[in-house]
């Protein structure tokens, strides 16, 4: 994306901007200086950040790397002044943005210099119409109306959303929403831009468009940019400098992106973070090992557990007319088979999961599911899940939703693991046999010490593992997962995959709807959807080598990655 | 995924789409007051006719989609009317001749007219609400409330943000309920169902509070309510259309009240 040697092609940017015809309000990109910076959220004992000391020169692009819990988002919040001015906690050391001391500058003043783009577009858009949305931040900063009217279309043009002014924000795609969020912050002409995992919630086309946008901003050199991003293959080429954090919020290294200390990289990898493959040495193959083909399907293999025939699902008409989410999808899942379902947002992935689990009855076509037999023999005939009572669905199909929190059914982790079994026993009177070993399951999933904890108090990675642990006792024959590695670092992703391997050993068929290319090598099969139709069905290697037309561009980075991990 | 129907929005420019929301709100109030102050069913009936005329001619709303949108309300109105008729006190009055007498059920003429009067008032409320809120999106209403009625920013735009998140929460609710079904949890009996509903509401509460916190943080990051007096991207001025709308609505309400039967 970026070609020129970073750092050589520009002088002190502040001087340049002052000399140009930019509006007088525009301030040149600032430096960032941290000295012993630390932060502990109130009510927590463990610091989110500790002892950060670095100096980023004006106009440079900093990529921040670290595992979950390394304080990356906290750093983003501190740069925007939300920490310490909005969120309560204990501040240590000093953070300066240009000539402003963050701890002593009101959030209002910082807000004029700093633009922060968050991860989830749905949690940062405020208004229902695009132009109002861009104007919102300007209104808050009391811009006069005529300047706003000139600036709003300009900001939209900068992110490639010209002509979207009157669109309703709810009708935008994920990528469009995120570019709108970028327009929101650009509109106020900040000199420091902070991006906190801006592509995490996006499908490959949205991710690609957003990263292109970041690349364009980085090339223009009008801003100092701090980027937190886990799509490292795309993000690393944009970076001039990198900041490495460990899982306790400590600084492992701050250096030029091309000259990172190998020891620091090794420590970063040990802390569970994703590592760009350019930094991976020959011995750093822990990830590939855990993803390599496991024992494979058991004796029950080649049994059809799920059969969907000619599925059609329509949603009620909205302003864009009627919407056909699935259009003639036919497909079978075999015992022990793990299938990735890929495709852009709106291609029908979530609808397919809803239809296959019987939560949405198709308008045409049928779904048939078989319960998994205990002795490798499938006794029961196949049934339509949408017509079954809850107790007959549970043994056939389970779903892990993208937000595990919404799927929790109990008040403690232990009860969460036992819930399916309790529901099954409760119905058949006092079914014999000792209660299952919930604590053993929790221990295997690394959650042993959290057995009595409320599921809502767990971290993102722990919640994800608990949602899988809940499916171990009386596992469903077919498991559907919506973005099972969303928001997880390398360690979290690895543990999800090994847990899925354990579940698959029971003969389970697994379907993963995902945007994460790193999951594909761990699957047996890839099904790609586009506009409600299957456009590809085959081996992952085949998909990565020659992705179907509509998806080709966004997945290209991945091909390289897949080759290096193979 | 669209679990909720798309909001009813104008499909063509029309007179009422160019009237500021607070003017429509004021105009609508006059009708609601007129519909409520009298027991005479003729008044709300006239207002229903006026509201339908206004919807067809001046709202810009897609007419074909209106009946579908009002269907749930229609059910409520029907049951309300039926129960009002059945439970009316005049049914017990033996001095009034019964229209229908079926075993214990006895229905009199005054009961029917009182029941219909209640039902038709709810129709007025429904149609007026559509006329007030239908022709422009909620953002305009918030702008209008802040600029013309000087409502606090935090209230008006906070509510607006909540409104934008509402469909997302509806999706969350579907997921919460589905998750329980898929784990084989099927509550039995009134107690079981109530407890299950409570459990689901708790999950919903926790997750919507988290969502609200994230949104509030994003709003703070963009300088919301930081002590500066906000400016307004879109200026709403009271114009002749607004005055005309209020005047006509007032005249219609007055006429509906005073015209002889």
HADDOCK unambig.tbl for C-alpha pairs under 7 A between the chains (distance, minus, plus):
assign (segid A and resid 80 and name CA) (segid B and resid 221 and name CA) 6.74 0.50 0.50
assign (segid A and resid 82 and name CA) (segid B and resid 221 and name CA) 6.85 0.50 0.50
assign (segid A and resid 108 and name CA) (segid B and resid 223 and name CA) 6.11 0.50 0.50
assign (segid A and resid 108 and name CA) (segid B and resid 226 and name CA) 5.91 0.50 0.50
assign (segid A and resid 111 and name CA) (segid B and resid 221 and name CA) 6.52 0.50 0.50
assign (segid A and resid 111 and name CA) (segid B and resid 222 and name CA) 6.61 0.50 0.50
assign (segid A and resid 111 and name CA) (segid B and resid 223 and name CA) 6.08 0.50 0.50
assign (segid A and resid 116 and name CA) (segid B and resid 221 and name CA) 6.79 0.50 0.50
assign (segid A and resid 123 and name CA) (segid B and resid 211 and name CA) 6.54 0.50 0.50
assign (segid A and resid 123 and name CA) (segid B and resid 214 and name CA) 5.92 0.50 0.50
assign (segid A and resid 123 and name CA) (segid B and resid 215 and name CA) 4.85 0.50 0.50
assign (segid A and resid 124 and name CA) (segid B and resid 215 and name CA) 5.33 0.50 0.50
assign (segid A and resid 124 and name CA) (segid B and resid 218 and name CA) 5.19 0.50 0.50
assign (segid A and resid 126 and name CA) (segid B and resid 161 and name CA) 5.06 0.50 0.50
assign (segid A and resid 127 and name CA) (segid B and resid 139 and name CA) 6.91 0.50 0.50
assign (segid A and resid 127 and name CA) (segid B and resid 161 and name CA) 6.49 0.50 0.50
assign (segid A and resid 128 and name CA) (segid B and resid 139 and name CA) 6.71 0.50 0.50
assign (segid A and resid 128 and name CA) (segid B and resid 164 and name CA) 6.43 0.50 0.50
assign (segid A and resid 135 and name CA) (segid B and resid 233 and name CA) 6.23 0.50 0.50
assign (segid A and resid 137 and name CA) (segid B and resid 222 and name CA) 5.04 0.50 0.50
assign (segid A and resid 137 and name CA) (segid B and resid 223 and name CA) 6.29 0.50 0.50
assign (segid A and resid 139 and name CA) (segid B and resid 230 and name CA) 5.21 0.50 0.50
assign (segid A and resid 139 and name CA) (segid B and resid 231 and name CA) 4.73 0.50 0.50
assign (segid A and resid 139 and name CA) (segid B and resid 232 and name CA) 5.63 0.50 0.50
assign (segid A and resid 139 and name CA) (segid B and resid 233 and name CA) 6.52 0.50 0.50
assign (segid A and resid 140 and name CA) (segid B and resid 223 and name CA) 5.55 0.50 0.50
assign (segid A and resid 140 and name CA) (segid B and resid 224 and name CA) 5.27 0.50 0.50
assign (segid A and resid 140 and name CA) (segid B and resid 225 and name CA) 6.90 0.50 0.50
assign (segid A and resid 140 and name CA) (segid B and resid 230 and name CA) 4.91 0.50 0.50
assign (segid A and resid 140 and name CA) (segid B and resid 231 and name CA) 6.86 0.50 0.50
assign (segid A and resid 141 and name CA) (segid B and resid 223 and name CA) 6.46 0.50 0.50
assign (segid A and resid 141 and name CA) (segid B and resid 228 and name CA) 6.71 0.50 0.50
assign (segid A and resid 141 and name CA) (segid B and resid 230 and name CA) 6.52 0.50 0.50
assign (segid A and resid 142 and name CA) (segid B and resid 228 and name CA) 6.82 0.50 0.50
assign (segid A and resid 142 and name CA) (segid B and resid 229 and name CA) 6.42 0.50 0.50
assign (segid A and resid 142 and name CA) (segid B and resid 230 and name CA) 4.89 0.50 0.50
assign (segid A and resid 142 and name CA) (segid B and resid 231 and name CA) 4.72 0.50 0.50
assign (segid A and resid 143 and name CA) (segid B and resid 231 and name CA) 6.27 0.50 0.50
assign (segid A and resid 144 and name CA) (segid B and resid 231 and name CA) 6.57 0.50 0.50
assign (segid A and resid 145 and name CA) (segid B and resid 232 and name CA) 6.50 0.50 0.50
assign (segid A and resid 145 and name CA) (segid B and resid 233 and name CA) 5.51 0.50 0.50
assign (segid A and resid 148 and name CA) (segid B and resid 233 and name CA) 6.45 0.50 0.50
assign (segid A and resid 315 and name CA) (segid B and resid 2 and name CA) 6.88 0.50 0.50
assign (segid A and resid 316 and name CA) (segid B and resid 5 and name CA) 6.78 0.50 0.50
assign (segid A and resid 318 and name CA) (segid B and resid 5 and name CA) 6.96 0.50 0.50
assign (segid A and resid 318 and name CA) (segid B and resid 6 and name CA) 5.17 0.50 0.50
assign (segid A and resid 359 and name CA) (segid B and resid 178 and name CA) 6.78 0.50 0.50
assign (segid A and resid 390 and name CA) (segid B and resid 181 and name CA) 5.21 0.50 0.50
assign (segid A and resid 390 and name CA) (segid B and resid 182 and name CA) 6.38 0.50 0.50
assign (segid A and resid 390 and name CA) (segid B and resid 184 and name CA) 4.58 0.50 0.50
assign (segid A and resid 390 and name CA) (segid B and resid 185 and name CA) 6.36 0.50 0.50
assign (segid A and resid 390 and name CA) (segid B and resid 186 and name CA) 5.97 0.50 0.50
assign (segid A and resid 391 and name CA) (segid B and resid 184 and name CA) 4.46 0.50 0.50
assign (segid A and resid 393 and name CA) (segid B and resid 182 and name CA) 6.22 0.50 0.50
assign (segid A and resid 393 and name CA) (segid B and resid 184 and name CA) 6.60 0.50 0.50
assign (segid A and resid 394 and name CA) (segid B and resid 182 and name CA) 5.24 0.50 0.50
assign (segid A and resid 394 and name CA) (segid B and resid 183 and name CA) 5.23 0.50 0.50
assign (segid A and resid 394 and name CA) (segid B and resid 184 and name CA) 4.85 0.50 0.50
assign (segid A and resid 398 and name CA) (segid B and resid 182 and name CA) 5.91 0.50 0.50
assign (segid A and resid 406 and name CA) (segid B and resid 172 and name CA) 6.93 0.50 0.50
assign (segid A and resid 406 and name CA) (segid B and resid 175 and name CA) 6.52 0.50 0.50
assign (segid A and resid 406 and name CA) (segid B and resid 176 and name CA) 5.14 0.50 0.50
assign (segid A and resid 406 and name CA) (segid B and resid 203 and name CA) 6.56 0.50 0.50
assign (segid A and resid 407 and name CA) (segid B and resid 176 and name CA) 5.69 0.50 0.50
assign (segid A and resid 407 and name CA) (segid B and resid 179 and name CA) 5.05 0.50 0.50
assign (segid A and resid 409 and name CA) (segid B and resid 180 and name CA) 6.34 0.50 0.50
assign (segid A and resid 420 and name CA) (segid B and resid 183 and name CA) 5.16 0.50 0.50
assign (segid A and resid 420 and name CA) (segid B and resid 184 and name CA) 6.06 0.50 0.50
assign (segid A and resid 423 and name CA) (segid B and resid 184 and name CA) 5.93 0.50 0.50
assign (segid A and resid 423 and name CA) (segid B and resid 185 and name CA) 5.50 0.50 0.50
assign (segid A and resid 424 and name CA) (segid B and resid 184 and name CA) 6.85 0.50 0.50
